[in-house]
């Protein structure tokens, strides 16, 4: 994690990967310095932080959200079952 001018930096402060749109990395390896102890807690904190950032970036109005209707697939089995009920 670091500035775009840093050749060692892969992500910015919002965990977006430099040079690739709409890609984020949520992993312990984004930390510039790895902790000497267990990495579980820092990884959980990174995940929690990113969940907040995603909520901030998510569209809040319904005009920007696309809702797809579920697709119904009818098979021969469904037709036979329907005929047997009649």
HELIX and SHEET records of a PDB file:
HELIX    1   1 UNK A   28  UNK A   30  5                                   3    
HELIX    2   2 UNK A   40  UNK A   57  1                                  18    
HELIX    3   3 UNK A   62  UNK A   64  5                                   3    
HELIX    4   4 UNK A   76  UNK A   85  1                                  10    
END                                                                             
